[in-house]
């Protein structure tokens, strides 16, 4: 049996958790999911192969609490003795699984693209921002792993999705780290990770005011605005919009990169895009070399023309 911890954020299942379910199904017919407190997603998880959905009651914790969630997962591991526990390779997924590994005093293989169970298990995982693949043997009573985001397409395979509620045994230390409140702009529309079109800007945008052009283009294309790490470091845009290894890993149909040089960490976050278009004055910038289509030019001159043509094509 394979156990898959599911990341649910305010009622929405993280797509990478569904990718983890898909990988788990390739290893064993018996795939079971565990969620913290939210039974409403059971139907969706069943569509992706969860035969059983364990719903952990974390008491007064109603938002993200990584150690408490990990404690619940660890208690299920003790009760069910799965062959493997496979989570999503996101910031939250890796954090929860790291706590599970600490509780079980076991190794964690993160960002896996393939897994073969056995004694030992064999895993292939992405390293150095995806620039190389490492093949490793993992010798442990239960394999703990996360799946590299967007490396394995999520596919449906309907299963029973039988609900199994249980109450996690938590102590005060498990409750120490948790989301207490949220502030800032309310999330609207499609998220960065789910968007089919992402319009991103980097240092070459020159300042926060220029991102108004990216917002216009994103709206015309029904897309979402993203940015590079340096943009968030400068305070031009929020971290939630950062694309990259330390931001959000994306796999849109179209990725438009304006004034982004293309550091390794950024390329690791967007390389699964189906089509990449880059605009930069430096023809040899890594982002330009990685792009399917590269435009050598000034983004400030190019963007207004692109917006005008896009608006004309849309008839608006």
KOLSE-697829 format. One record per residue: residue number from 0; x, y, z of N, C-alpha, C in turn. Coordinates in nm, 2 decimals, decimal comma, m for minus. Example, Ala and Ser with C-alpha at 12.3 -4.5 7.8 and 13.67 -1.06 7.14 Angstrom:
<recs>
REC  0  1,32  m0,57  0,78  1,23  m0,45  0,78  1,32  m0,33  0,78
REC  1  1,28  m0,22  0,71  1,37  m0,11  0,71  1,29  0,00  0,79
</recs>
This chain:
<recs>
REC  0  0,08  m0,12  0,00  0,00  0,00  0,00  0,09  0,12  0,00
REC  1  0,04  0,23  m0,07  0,11  0,36  m0,08  0,03  0,46  m0,01
REC  2  0,08  0,54  0,08  0,01  0,65  0,15  0,06  0,78  0,09
REC  3  m0,04  0,87  0,05  m0,01  0,99  m0,01  m0,07  1,11  0,07
REC  4  0,01  1,19  0,14  m0,04  1,31  0,21  m0,08  1,41  0,10
REC  5  m0,20  1,47  0,12  m0,26  1,56  0,03  m0,25  1,70  0,09
REC  6  m0,20  1,80  0,01  m0,20  1,94  0,05  m0,33  2,01  0,01
REC  7  m0,41  2,05  0,10  m0,53  2,12  0,07  m0,52  2,26  0,13
REC  8  m0,53  2,36  0,05  m0,52  2,50  0,09  m0,66  2,57  0,07
REC  9  m0,73  2,60  0,18  m0,85  2,67  0,18  m0,95  2,60  0,08
REC  10  m0,96  2,47  0,09  m1,06  2,39  0,02  m1,01  2,35  m0,12
REC  11  m0,89  2,39  m0,16  m0,84  2,35  m0,30  m0,72  2,25  m0,28
REC  12  m0,73  2,14  m0,36  m0,62  2,04  m0,36  m0,51  2,09  m0,45
REC  13  m0,39  2,09  m0,39  m0,27  2,13  m0,47  m0,26  2,03  m0,59
REC  14  m0,24  2,08  m0,71  m0,23  1,99  m0,83  m0,11  1,89  m0,82
REC  15  m0,01  1,93  m0,75  0,11  1,84  m0,73  0,07  1,72  m0,65
REC  16  m0,02  1,73  m0,56  m0,07  1,62  m0,48  m0,14  1,52  m0,57
REC  17  m0,21  1,56  m0,67  m0,27  1,47  m0,77  m0,17  1,40  m0,85
REC  18  m0,06  1,47  m0,88  0,06  1,41  m0,95  0,12  1,30  m0,86
REC  19  0,13  1,33  m0,73  0,18  1,22  m0,64  0,09  1,10  m0,64
REC  20  m0,04  1,12  m0,64  m0,14  1,01  m0,65  m0,11  0,93  m0,77
REC  21  m0,09  1,00  m0,88  m0,07  0,93  m1,01  0,06  0,84  m1,01
REC  22  0,17  0,90  m0,95  0,29  0,82  m0,94  0,27  0,70  m0,84
REC  23  0,20  0,72  m0,73  0,17  0,61  m0,64  0,10  0,50  m0,71
REC  24  0,00  0,53  m0,80  m0,08  0,43  m0,86  0,01  0,34  m0,95
REC  25  0,12  0,40  m1,00  0,21  0,32  m1,09  0,30  0,22  m1,01
REC  26  0,29  0,23  m0,87  0,37  0,15  m0,78  0,29  0,04  m0,72
REC  27  0,16  0,07  m0,69  0,07  m0,03  m0,62  m0,07  0,00  m0,65
REC  28  m0,15  m0,10  m0,66  m0,30  m0,08  m0,68  m0,37  m0,02  m0,56
REC  29  m0,31  m0,04  m0,44  m0,37  0,01  m0,32  m0,31  0,14  m0,28
REC  30  m0,38  0,25  m0,32  m0,33  0,39  m0,29  m0,43  0,45  m0,19
REC  31  m0,38  0,50  m0,08  m0,46  0,57  0,02  m0,41  0,71  0,04
REC  32  m0,50  0,80  0,06  m0,47  0,94  0,08  m0,49  0,98  0,22
REC  33  m0,42  1,09  0,27  m0,45  1,14  0,40  m0,45  1,29  0,39
REC  34  m0,56  1,35  0,45  m0,58  1,50  0,45  m0,60  1,54  0,59
REC  35  m0,56  1,67  0,61  m0,58  1,73  0,75  m0,71  1,80  0,75
REC  36  m0,81  1,74  0,81  m0,94  1,81  0,85  m1,04  1,84  0,74
REC  37  m1,01  1,82  0,61  m1,10  1,86  0,50  m1,15  1,74  0,43
REC  38  m1,27  1,69  0,46  m1,33  1,57  0,40  m1,40  1,61  0,27
REC  39  m1,41  1,74  0,24  m1,49  1,78  0,12  m1,41  1,74  m0,01
REC  40  m1,28  1,71  0,00  m1,20  1,69  m0,12  m1,20  1,54  m0,15
REC  41  m1,27  1,45  m0,07  m1,26  1,31  m0,09  m1,30  1,27  m0,23
REC  42  m1,40  1,33  m0,28  m1,45  1,29  m0,42  m1,35  1,31  m0,52
REC  43  m1,28  1,43  m0,52  m1,17  1,46  m0,61  m1,06  1,36  m0,60
REC  44  m1,02  1,33  m0,48  m0,91  1,23  m0,46  m0,94  1,10  m0,51
REC  45  m1,07  1,06  m0,49  m1,12  0,93  m0,55  m1,10  0,92  m0,70
REC  46  m1,13  1,03  m0,77  m1,12  1,04  m0,91  m0,97  1,01  m0,96
REC  47  m0,88  1,04  m0,87  m0,74  1,02  m0,90  m0,68  0,90  m0,84
REC  48  m0,76  0,81  m0,79  m0,71  0,68  m0,75  m0,70  0,65  m0,60
REC  49  m0,75  0,74  m0,52  m0,75  0,71  m0,37  m0,86  0,62  m0,33
REC  50  m0,82  0,49  m0,30  m0,92  0,40  m0,26  m0,98  0,43  m0,12
REC  51  m0,89  0,48  m0,03  m0,93  0,53  0,10  m0,88  0,67  0,12
REC  52  m0,96  0,75  0,18  m0,92  0,89  0,22  m0,93  0,90  0,37
REC  53  m0,81  0,90  0,44  m0,80  0,92  0,58  m0,81  1,07  0,61
REC  54  m0,90  1,11  0,70  m0,92  1,25  0,73  m0,88  1,27  0,88
REC  55  m0,77  1,34  0,89  m0,71  1,36  1,03  m0,78  1,48  1,09
REC  56  m0,83  1,46  1,21  m0,88  1,57  1,29  m0,77  1,63  1,38
REC  57  m0,73  1,76  1,35  m0,62  1,82  1,42  m0,67  1,91  1,53
REC  58  m0,79  1,89  1,57  m0,85  1,97  1,68  m0,87  2,11  1,64
REC  59  m0,81  2,21  1,71  m0,84  2,35  1,69  m0,76  2,41  1,57
REC  60  m0,68  2,33  1,50  m0,60  2,38  1,39  m0,68  2,37  1,26
REC  61  m0,71  2,49  1,21  m0,80  2,49  1,09  m0,72  2,54  0,96
REC  62  m0,59  2,57  0,98  m0,52  2,61  0,86  m0,39  2,53  0,86
REC  63  m0,30  2,57  0,77  m0,17  2,49  0,75  m0,09  2,49  0,88
REC  64  m0,06  2,36  0,92  0,02  2,34  1,04  0,12  2,22  1,01
REC  65  0,24  2,24  0,96  0,32  2,14  0,90  0,35  2,02  1,00
REC  66  0,39  2,06  1,12  0,43  1,95  1,22  0,31  1,87  1,26
REC  67  0,20  1,94  1,28  0,08  1,86  1,33  0,04  1,77  1,21
REC  68  0,04  1,82  1,09  0,00  1,73  0,98  0,10  1,61  0,97
REC  69  0,23  1,64  0,98  0,33  1,53  0,98  0,31  1,43  1,09
REC  70  0,27  1,48  1,21  0,24  1,38  1,32  0,13  1,29  1,28
REC  71  0,02  1,35  1,22  m0,09  1,26  1,18  m0,05  1,16  1,08
REC  72  0,03  1,20  0,98  0,08  1,11  0,88  0,17  1,00  0,94
REC  73  0,25  1,04  1,04  0,34  0,94  1,10  0,26  0,84  1,18
REC  74  0,15  0,88  1,25  0,07  0,79  1,32  0,00  0,69  1,23
REC  75  m0,04  0,74  1,11  m0,10  0,65  1,01  0,01  0,55  0,96
REC  76  0,13  0,59  0,94  0,24  0,50  0,90  0,25  0,39  1,00
REC  77  0,24  0,42  1,13  0,25  0,32  1,23  0,14  0,22  1,23
REC  78  0,02  0,27  1,20  m0,10  0,19  1,20  m0,11  0,10  1,07
REC  79  m0,07  0,16  0,96  m0,10  0,09  0,83  0,02  0,02  0,77
REC  80  0,14  0,06  0,81  0,27  0,00  0,76  0,27  0,00  0,60
REC  81  0,26  0,12  0,54  0,27  0,13  0,40  0,41  0,10  0,35
REC  82  0,42  0,06  0,22  0,55  0,04  0,16  0,62  0,17  0,13
REC  83  0,54  0,28  0,11  0,60  0,41  0,08  0,50  0,52  0,12
REC  84  0,55  0,64  0,15  0,47  0,76  0,17  0,53  0,86  0,07
REC  85  0,44  0,90  m0,02  0,48  0,99  m0,13  0,40  1,12  m0,13
REC  86  0,47  1,23  m0,11  0,40  1,36  m0,11  0,44  1,44  m0,23
REC  87  0,37  1,56  m0,24  0,40  1,65  m0,35  0,53  1,73  m0,33
REC  88  0,61  1,75  m0,43  0,73  1,82  m0,42  0,72  1,97  m0,42
REC  89  0,63  2,03  m0,34  0,62  2,17  m0,33  0,68  2,22  m0,20
REC  90  0,68  2,35  m0,17  0,74  2,40  m0,05  0,67  2,33  0,07
REC  91  0,53  2,33  0,07  0,46  2,28  0,18  0,47  2,13  0,18
REC  92  0,46  2,06  0,07  0,48  1,91  0,06  0,61  1,86  0,11
REC  93  0,72  1,93  0,07  0,85  1,89  0,12  0,87  1,92  0,27
REC  94  0,80  2,03  0,32  0,82  2,06  0,46  0,75  1,95  0,55
REC  95  0,63  1,92  0,51  0,55  1,81  0,58  0,63  1,68  0,58
REC  96  0,68  1,64  0,46  0,75  1,52  0,45  0,88  1,52  0,53
REC  97  0,95  1,63  0,54  1,07  1,64  0,62  1,04  1,62  0,77
REC  98  0,93  1,67  0,81  0,89  1,64  0,95  0,86  1,49  0,97
REC  99  0,79  1,43  0,87  0,76  1,29  0,88  0,89  1,21  0,89
REC  100  0,99  1,25  0,81  1,12  1,18  0,81  1,19  1,20  0,95
REC  101  1,18  1,31  1,01  1,24  1,34  1,14  1,17  1,25  1,24
REC  102  1,04  1,25  1,24  0,96  1,16  1,34  1,00  1,02  1,33
REC  103  1,02  0,97  1,20  1,05  0,83  1,18  1,20  0,80  1,18
REC  104  1,28  0,90  1,19  1,43  0,89  1,18  1,46  0,81  1,06
REC  105  1,41  0,86  0,94  1,43  0,79  0,82  1,47  0,89  0,71
REC  106  1,54  0,85  0,60  1,58  0,94  0,50  1,46  0,98  0,41
REC  107  1,47  1,10  0,35  1,37  1,15  0,26  1,43  1,17  0,12
REC  108  1,37  1,11  0,02  1,41  1,14  m0,12  1,32  1,24  m0,18
REC  109  1,37  1,36  m0,20  1,28  1,47  m0,25  1,29  1,48  m0,40
REC  110  1,19  1,54  m0,46  1,18  1,58  m0,60  1,22  1,46  m0,69
REC  111  1,15  1,35  m0,67  1,17  1,23  m0,75  1,09  1,23  m0,88
REC  112  1,15  1,18  m0,99  1,08  1,17  m1,12  1,04  1,02  m1,15
REC  113  1,11  0,93  m1,08  1,07  0,79  m1,09  1,11  0,71  m0,96
REC  114  1,03  0,61  m0,93  1,06  0,53  m0,81  1,03  0,38  m0,84
REC  115  1,12  0,30  m0,80  1,11  0,15  m0,80  1,12  0,10  m0,66
REC  116  1,01  0,04  m0,62  1,01  m0,02  m0,48  1,09  m0,15  m0,47
REC  117  1,15  m0,17  m0,36  1,23  m0,29  m0,33  1,31  m0,27  m0,21
REC  118  1,41  m0,36  m0,19  1,50  m0,36  m0,08  1,64  m0,36  m0,13
REC  119  1,70  m0,25  m0,15  1,65  m0,11  m0,13  1,56  m0,06  m0,24
REC  120  1,49  0,05  m0,22  1,42  0,12  m0,33  1,51  0,20  m0,41
REC  121  1,48  0,21  m0,54  1,56  0,29  m0,63  1,48  0,41  m0,67
REC  122  1,54  0,53  m0,67  1,48  0,65  m0,70  1,57  0,73  m0,80
REC  123  1,50  0,81  m0,89  1,57  0,90  m0,97  1,51  1,04  m0,93
REC  124  1,60  1,13  m0,90  1,54  1,26  m0,85  1,62  1,38  m0,91
REC  125  1,56  1,49  m0,92  1,62  1,61  m0,98  1,71  1,68  m0,88
REC  126  1,83  1,72  m0,92  1,92  1,79  m0,84  1,97  1,92  m0,91
REC  127  2,02  2,01  m0,84  2,08  2,13  m0,89  1,98  2,20  m0,98
REC  128  1,86  2,22  m0,93  1,75  2,29  m1,01  1,71  2,22  m1,13
REC  129  1,72  2,08  m1,13  1,68  2,00  m1,24  1,78  1,99  m1,35
REC  130  1,91  2,04  m1,33  2,01  2,04  m1,43  2,07  1,90  m1,44
REC  131  2,05  1,81  m1,34  2,10  1,68  m1,35  2,00  1,59  m1,27
REC  132  2,00  1,46  m1,31  1,92  1,36  m1,24  2,01  1,26  m1,17
REC  133  1,98  1,24  m1,04  2,06  1,15  m0,96  1,98  1,02  m0,93
REC  134  2,05  0,91  m0,95  2,00  0,78  m0,92  2,05  0,73  m0,79
REC  135  1,96  0,70  m0,70  2,00  0,66  m0,56  1,92  0,54  m0,52
REC  136  1,99  0,47  m0,42  1,92  0,36  m0,35  1,89  0,41  m0,21
REC  137  1,76  0,37  m0,17  1,72  0,42  m0,04  1,68  0,29  0,04
REC  138  1,76  0,27  0,15  1,74  0,15  0,23  1,67  0,19  0,36
REC  139  1,54  0,17  0,37  1,47  0,21  0,49  1,34  0,12  0,50
REC  140  1,29  0,10  0,62  1,17  0,02  0,63  1,05  0,07  0,55
REC  141  1,04  0,20  0,53  0,93  0,26  0,45  1,00  0,37  0,37
REC  142  0,97  0,38  0,24  1,03  0,48  0,15  0,95  0,61  0,17
REC  143  1,02  0,72  0,20  0,96  0,85  0,21  1,01  0,93  0,10
REC  144  0,92  0,99  0,02  0,96  1,06  m0,10  0,86  1,16  m0,14
REC  145  0,91  1,26  m0,22  0,82  1,36  m0,28  0,84  1,35  m0,43
REC  146  0,74  1,39  m0,51  0,75  1,38  m0,65  0,78  1,52  m0,70
REC  147  0,87  1,53  m0,80  0,90  1,66  m0,86  0,78  1,73  m0,92
REC  148  0,76  1,85  m0,89  0,64  1,92  m0,94  0,63  1,92  m1,09
REC  149  0,52  1,88  m1,15  0,50  1,88  m1,29  0,58  1,79  m1,37
REC  150  0,65  1,70  m1,31  0,73  1,60  m1,38  0,64  1,48  m1,43
REC  151  0,53  1,46  m1,36  0,44  1,35  m1,39  0,30  1,40  m1,41
REC  152  0,24  1,40  m1,53  0,11  1,45  m1,54  0,01  1,38  m1,46
REC  153  m0,08  1,45  m1,39  m0,19  1,39  m1,31  m0,29  1,33  m1,41
REC  154  m0,32  1,20  m1,39  m0,43  1,13  m1,47  m0,53  1,07  m1,37
REC  155  m0,65  1,07  m1,42  m0,76  1,01  m1,34  m0,77  0,86  m1,35
REC  156  m0,81  0,80  m1,25  m0,84  0,65  m1,24  m0,93  0,63  m1,12
REC  157  m1,06  0,64  m1,14  m1,16  0,65  m1,03  m1,15  0,53  m0,94
REC  158  m1,15  0,56  m0,81  m1,15  0,45  m0,71  m1,26  0,48  m0,60
REC  159  m1,27  0,40  m0,50  m1,38  0,41  m0,41  m1,38  0,54  m0,32
REC  160  m1,26  0,58  m0,28  m1,25  0,70  m0,19  m1,33  0,69  m0,06
REC  161  m1,32  0,58  0,00  m1,39  0,55  0,13  m1,33  0,64  0,24
REC  162  m1,41  0,71  0,31  m1,37  0,80  0,42  m1,33  0,72  0,54
REC  163  m1,22  0,76  0,60  m1,18  0,70  0,73  m1,13  0,81  0,82
REC  164  m1,22  0,87  0,90  m1,17  0,97  0,99  m1,10  0,92  1,11
REC  165  m1,00  1,00  1,16  m0,93  0,96  1,28  m0,88  1,09  1,35
REC  166  m0,86  1,08  1,48  m0,81  1,20  1,55  m0,66  1,18  1,58
REC  167  m0,58  1,28  1,54  m0,44  1,28  1,56  m0,41  1,31  1,70
REC  168  m0,31  1,24  1,75  m0,26  1,26  1,89  m0,15  1,37  1,89
REC  169  m0,18  1,49  1,92  m0,09  1,60  1,91  m0,05  1,65  2,05
REC  170  0,07  1,71  2,06  0,11  1,78  2,18  0,13  1,93  2,15
REC  171  0,17  2,01  2,24  0,18  2,15  2,22  0,29  2,19  2,12
REC  172  0,40  2,11  2,11  0,50  2,13  2,02  0,45  2,12  1,87
REC  173  0,36  2,03  1,85  0,31  2,01  1,72  0,22  2,13  1,67
REC  174  0,17  2,20  1,77  0,09  2,32  1,73  0,17  2,45  1,73
REC  175  0,30  2,44  1,75  0,38  2,57  1,76  0,39  2,64  1,63
REC  176  0,40  2,57  1,52  0,41  2,64  1,39  0,28  2,62  1,32
REC  177  0,21  2,72  1,29  0,08  2,71  1,22  0,04  2,85  1,16
REC  178  m0,04  2,85  1,06  m0,10  2,97  1,01  m0,21  3,02  1,10
REC  179  m0,19  3,14  1,15  m0,28  3,20  1,25  m0,38  3,29  1,17
REC  180  m0,33  3,37  1,09  m0,41  3,47  1,01  m0,35  3,50  0,88
REC  181  m0,42  3,55  0,79  m0,37  3,58  0,65  m0,41  3,73  0,63
REC  182  m0,31  3,80  0,56  m0,34  3,94  0,53  m0,29  3,97  0,39
REC  183  m0,33  4,08  0,34  m0,29  4,12  0,20  m0,41  4,10  0,11
REC  184  m0,38  4,12  m0,02  m0,49  4,11  m0,12  m0,55  3,97  m0,12
REC  185  m0,68  3,96  m0,14  m0,75  3,83  m0,14  m0,71  3,77  m0,28
REC  186  m0,70  3,64  m0,27  m0,67  3,56  m0,40  m0,79  3,56  m0,49
REC  187  m0,77  3,60  m0,61  m0,88  3,60  m0,71  m0,83  3,53  m0,84
REC  188  m0,92  3,47  m0,91  m0,88  3,41  m1,04  m0,80  3,29  m1,02
REC  189  m0,73  3,25  m1,13  m0,65  3,13  m1,13  m0,52  3,15  m1,06
REC  190  m0,46  3,05  m1,00  m0,34  3,07  m0,93  m0,22  3,06  m1,02
REC  191  m0,10  3,10  m0,98  0,02  3,09  m1,06  0,05  2,95  m1,11
REC  192  0,03  2,86  m1,01  0,07  2,72  m1,05  m0,03  2,65  m1,14
REC  193  m0,16  2,71  m1,15  m0,26  2,65  m1,24  m0,28  2,72  m1,37
REC  194  m0,22  2,84  m1,38  m0,25  2,92  m1,50  m0,19  2,86  m1,63
REC  195  m0,27  2,87  m1,73  m0,22  2,82  m1,86  m0,13  2,92  m1,93
REC  196  m0,14  3,05  m1,89  m0,05  3,15  m1,95  0,00  3,23  m1,83
REC  197  0,14  3,24  m1,83  0,20  3,32  m1,72  0,29  3,43  m1,79
REC  198  0,27  3,55  m1,75  0,34  3,67  m1,80  0,43  3,72  m1,69
REC  199  0,56  3,70  m1,71  0,66  3,73  m1,60  0,75  3,84  m1,64
REC  200  0,80  3,91  m1,53  0,89  4,02  m1,55  1,01  4,01  m1,46
REC  201  1,12  4,06  m1,50  1,25  4,05  m1,42  1,30  4,19  m1,39
REC  202  1,43  4,19  m1,36  1,50  4,32  m1,33  1,49  4,42  m1,45
REC  203  1,48  4,36  m1,57  1,48  4,44  m1,69  1,35  4,53  m1,70
REC  204  1,25  4,50  m1,62  1,13  4,58  m1,62  1,16  4,72  m1,57
REC  205  1,27  4,74  m1,49  1,31  4,87  m1,44  1,25  4,92  m1,31
REC  206  1,14  4,87  m1,27  1,07  4,91  m1,15  0,93  4,86  m1,14
REC  207  0,86  4,88  m1,03  0,73  4,82  m1,00  0,62  4,88  m1,10
REC  208  0,64  5,00  m1,14  0,54  5,07  m1,22  0,52  5,00  m1,35
REC  209  0,63  4,95  m1,41  0,63  4,88  m1,54  0,54  4,75  m1,54
REC  210  0,52  4,70  m1,42  0,44  4,57  m1,42  0,30  4,59  m1,45
REC  211  0,25  4,72  m1,46  0,12  4,75  m1,50  0,10  4,70  m1,65
REC  212  0,20  4,71  m1,73  0,20  4,66  m1,86  0,18  4,51  m1,87
REC  213  0,25  4,44  m1,78  0,23  4,29  m1,77  0,09  4,25  m1,72
REC  214  0,04  4,33  m1,63  m0,10  4,30  m1,59  m0,20  4,32  m1,70
REC  215  m0,18  4,42  m1,78  m0,27  4,44  m1,90  m0,26  4,32  m1,99
REC  216  m0,13  4,28  m2,02  m0,12  4,17  m2,12  m0,17  4,04  m2,06
REC  217  m0,15  4,02  m1,93  m0,20  3,89  m1,87  m0,35  3,89  m1,87
REC  218  m0,42  4,01  m1,85  m0,56  4,01  m1,85  m0,61  3,98  m1,99
REC  219  m0,55  4,03  m2,10  m0,59  4,01  m2,23  m0,57  3,86  m2,27
REC  220  m0,48  3,79  m2,21  m0,45  3,65  m2,24  m0,51  3,56  m2,14
REC  221  m0,59  3,61  m2,05  m0,65  3,53  m1,94  m0,54  3,45  m1,87
REC  222  m0,43  3,53  m1,84  m0,32  3,47  m1,77  m0,30  3,53  m1,63
REC  223  m0,18  3,50  m1,58  m0,14  3,54  m1,45  0,00  3,60  m1,45
REC  224  0,02  3,70  m1,37  0,15  3,77  m1,36  0,24  3,69  m1,27
REC  225  0,37  3,68  m1,32  0,47  3,62  m1,24  0,59  3,71  m1,24
REC  226  0,70  3,66  m1,17  0,82  3,75  m1,17  0,94  3,66  m1,13
REC  227  1,06  3,72  m1,13  1,18  3,65  m1,09  1,21  3,68  m0,94
REC  228  1,31  3,61  m0,89  1,34  3,63  m0,75  1,39  3,77  m0,72
REC  229  1,47  3,83  m0,80  1,52  3,96  m0,78  1,41  4,07  m0,77
REC  230  1,30  4,05  m0,84  1,19  4,14  m0,83  1,12  4,13  m0,69
REC  231  1,11  4,02  m0,64  1,05  4,01  m0,50  1,15  4,06  m0,40
REC  232  1,28  4,04  m0,42  1,38  4,09  m0,33  1,38  4,24  m0,33
REC  233  1,35  4,30  m0,44  1,35  4,45  m0,45  1,22  4,50  m0,39
REC  234  1,12  4,41  m0,37  0,99  4,46  m0,31  0,89  4,51  m0,42
REC  235  0,93  4,48  m0,55  0,84  4,53  m0,66  0,71  4,45  m0,66
REC  236  0,72  4,31  m0,64  0,60  4,23  m0,64  0,61  4,13  m0,52
REC  237  0,49  4,07  m0,49  0,49  3,98  m0,37  0,55  3,85  m0,40
REC  238  0,60  3,78  m0,30  0,67  3,65  m0,32  0,57  3,55  m0,38
REC  239  0,44  3,56  m0,36  0,35  3,47  m0,42  0,35  3,46  m0,57
REC  240  0,41  3,56  m0,63  0,42  3,57  m0,78  0,56  3,52  m0,83
REC  241  0,64  3,48  m0,74  0,78  3,44  m0,78  0,78  3,30  m0,85
REC  242  0,83  3,30  m0,97  0,85  3,17  m1,04  1,00  3,12  m1,01
REC  243  1,01  3,00  m0,98  1,15  2,95  m0,96  1,16  2,84  m0,85
REC  244  1,28  2,80  m0,83  1,31  2,69  m0,74  1,27  2,73  m0,60
REC  245  1,28  2,85  m0,56  1,24  2,90  m0,43  1,11  2,97  m0,43
REC  246  1,04  2,97  m0,55  0,91  3,03  m0,56  0,81  2,92  m0,60
REC  247  0,74  2,94  m0,71  0,64  2,84  m0,76  0,69  2,78  m0,89
REC  248  0,69  2,65  m0,89  0,72  2,57  m1,01  0,60  2,56  m1,10
REC  249  0,61  2,60  m1,22  0,49  2,61  m1,31  0,51  2,53  m1,44
REC  250  0,40  2,50  m1,50  0,40  2,42  m1,63  0,28  2,48  m1,72
REC  251  0,29  2,61  m1,75  0,18  2,66  m1,83  0,19  2,62  m1,98
REC  252  0,09  2,65  m2,06  0,10  2,63  m2,20  0,19  2,73  m2,27
REC  253  0,19  2,85  m2,21  0,27  2,96  m2,26  0,33  3,04  m2,15
REC  254  0,46  3,06  m2,15  0,54  3,14  m2,05  0,61  3,25  m2,13
REC  255  0,57  3,38  m2,09  0,62  3,50  m2,15  0,72  3,56  m2,05
REC  256  0,85  3,57  m2,08  0,95  3,62  m1,99  1,00  3,76  m2,04
REC  257  0,98  3,86  m1,97  1,02  4,00  m2,01  1,13  4,05  m1,92
REC  258  1,25  4,07  m1,97  1,35  4,13  m1,89  1,41  4,04  m1,78
REC  259  1,40  3,91  m1,81  1,45  3,81  m1,71  1,57  3,74  m1,77
REC  260  1,68  3,75  m1,70  1,81  3,70  m1,74  1,81  3,54  m1,75
REC  261  1,74  3,48  m1,65  1,73  3,34  m1,65  1,83  3,27  m1,56
REC  262  1,84  3,30  m1,43  1,92  3,23  m1,34  1,88  3,08  m1,33
REC  263  1,97  3,00  m1,29  1,94  2,85  m1,28  1,81  2,82  m1,20
REC  264  1,80  2,90  m1,09  1,68  2,87  m1,01  1,55  2,91  m1,07
REC  265  1,56  3,02  m1,16  1,43  3,06  m1,23  1,40  2,96  m1,34
REC  266  1,50  2,91  m1,41  1,48  2,82  m1,52  1,42  2,69  m1,46
REC  267  1,47  2,65  m1,34  1,41  2,53  m1,28  1,27  2,54  m1,25
REC  268  1,22  2,66  m1,23  1,07  2,68  m1,20  0,98  2,68  m1,32
REC  269  1,04  2,71  m1,44  0,96  2,73  m1,56  0,99  2,64  m1,67
REC  270  1,09  2,55  m1,66  1,13  2,47  m1,77  1,03  2,37  m1,82
REC  271  0,92  2,34  m1,74  0,82  2,25  m1,79  0,71  2,32  m1,87
REC  272  0,73  2,45  m1,89  0,63  2,53  m1,98  0,64  2,47  m2,12
REC  273  0,52  2,46  m2,18  0,51  2,40  m2,31  0,58  2,49  m2,42
REC  274  0,56  2,62  m2,41  0,62  2,71  m2,50  0,67  2,83  m2,42
REC  275  0,80  2,87  m2,44  0,86  2,98  m2,37  0,90  3,09  m2,47
REC  276  0,85  3,21  m2,44  0,89  3,33  m2,53  0,96  3,43  m2,44
REC  277  1,08  3,47  m2,48  1,16  3,56  m2,39  1,19  3,68  m2,47
REC  278  1,19  3,80  m2,40  1,23  3,93  m2,46  1,33  3,99  m2,37
REC  279  1,45  4,02  m2,43  1,56  4,07  m2,36  1,66  4,14  m2,45
REC  280  1,73  4,24  m2,40  1,83  4,31  m2,49  1,96  4,22  m2,50
REC  281  1,98  4,13  m2,42  2,09  4,04  m2,42  2,06  3,91  m2,49
REC  282  2,10  3,89  m2,61  2,06  3,77  m2,69  2,12  3,64  m2,63
REC  283  2,23  3,65  m2,55  2,29  3,54  m2,49  2,25  3,51  m2,35
REC  284  2,15  3,58  m2,30  2,10  3,55  m2,16  2,05  3,41  m2,15
REC  285  2,07  3,34  m2,04  2,02  3,20  m2,03  1,87  3,19  m2,06
REC  286  1,79  3,29  m2,02  1,65  3,28  m2,05  1,62  3,28  m2,20
REC  287  1,70  3,36  m2,28  1,69  3,36  m2,42  1,73  3,23  m2,49
REC  288  1,83  3,17  m2,44  1,88  3,05  m2,49  1,79  2,93  m2,46
REC  289  1,72  2,94  m2,35  1,62  2,84  m2,31  1,49  2,85  m2,38
REC  290  1,46  2,97  m2,44  1,33  3,00  m2,50  1,31  2,93  m2,63
REC  291  1,18  2,90  m2,66  1,14  2,85  m2,79  1,14  2,96  m2,89
REC  292  1,11  3,08  m2,85  1,11  3,20  m2,93  1,18  3,31  m2,85
REC  293  1,28  3,38  m2,91  1,35  3,48  m2,84  1,34  3,61  m2,92
REC  294  1,31  3,72  m2,85  1,30  3,85  m2,92  1,41  3,94  m2,86
REC  295  1,50  3,98  m2,94  1,61  4,07  m2,89  1,56  4,21  m2,90
REC  296  1,54  4,28  m2,78  1,48  4,41  m2,79  1,45  4,47  m2,65
REC  297  1,41  4,59  m2,65  1,38  4,66  m2,52  1,23  4,63  m2,48
REC  298  1,21  4,57  m2,37  1,08  4,53  m2,32  0,99  4,65  m2,32
REC  299  1,04  4,77  m2,29  0,95  4,89  m2,28  0,90  4,94  m2,41
REC  300  0,98  4,91  m2,52  0,93  4,94  m2,65  0,84  4,83  m2,71
REC  301  0,88  4,70  m2,67  0,81  4,59  m2,73  0,67  4,57  m2,67
REC  302  0,66  4,58  m2,53  0,54  4,55  m2,46  0,41  4,63  m2,51
REC  303  0,43  4,76  m2,52  0,31  4,84  m2,57  0,26  4,79  m2,71
REC  304  0,35  4,76  m2,80  0,31  4,71  m2,93  0,24  4,57  m2,92
REC  305  0,30  4,49  m2,83  0,24  4,35  m2,81  0,10  4,36  m2,76
REC  306  0,08  4,45  m2,66  m0,05  4,47  m2,60  m0,15  4,53  m2,70
REC  307  m0,10  4,62  m2,78  m0,19  4,68  m2,89  m0,23  4,57  m2,99
REC  308  m0,14  4,49  m3,03  m0,17  4,38  m3,13  m0,26  4,28  m3,07
REC  309  m0,24  4,25  m2,94  m0,32  4,15  m2,87  m0,46  4,20  m2,85
REC  310  m0,47  4,32  m2,82  m0,61  4,38  m2,80  m0,68  4,38  m2,93
REC  311  m0,61  4,42  m3,04  m0,67  4,42  m3,17  m0,72  4,28  m3,22
REC  312  m0,64  4,18  m3,19  m0,67  4,05  m3,23  m0,79  3,99  m3,15
REC  313  m0,80  4,04  m3,03  m0,91  4,00  m2,94  m1,04  4,08  m2,97
REC  314  m1,03  4,19  m3,05  m1,14  4,27  m3,09  m1,19  4,35  m2,97
REC  315  m1,10  4,39  m2,88  m1,14  4,47  m2,77  m1,06  4,60  m2,77
</recs>
